[in-house]
Amino acid sequence: MSDITRDDVAHLARLARLAVTDAELDTFSRQIDAIVDTVSAVGDIPDDIPPTAQVVPQTNVLRPDTTEPSLPREAALAGAPAAEEGRFRVPRILGEEL
């Protein structure tokens, strides 16, 4: 136990300009004490254990990058509400002049 006392919590609350009740002081002192104990447990890990980012080994699953024929322009534009010069025609939204 790291022994975070009510006085410690009250001091921190004063520094942070927080209004806390007596019940909150008890609750916060237990919670902060548990947090400090949990964080300090990291120091108990033996030095010979290598750091890991993942517990289970991961590998990338990638498919081969191959070129394939795309949809013909006419087929893509067939479902468009409006097309012009082989492109989708959309309403102008910025009001810019060409």
Secondary structure, DSSP 8 states (H G I E B T S, - for coil): -----HHHHHHHHHHTT----HHHHHHHHHHHHHHHHHHHGGGGS-TTS---S-SS----------------HHHHHHT-S-EETTEE----SS----
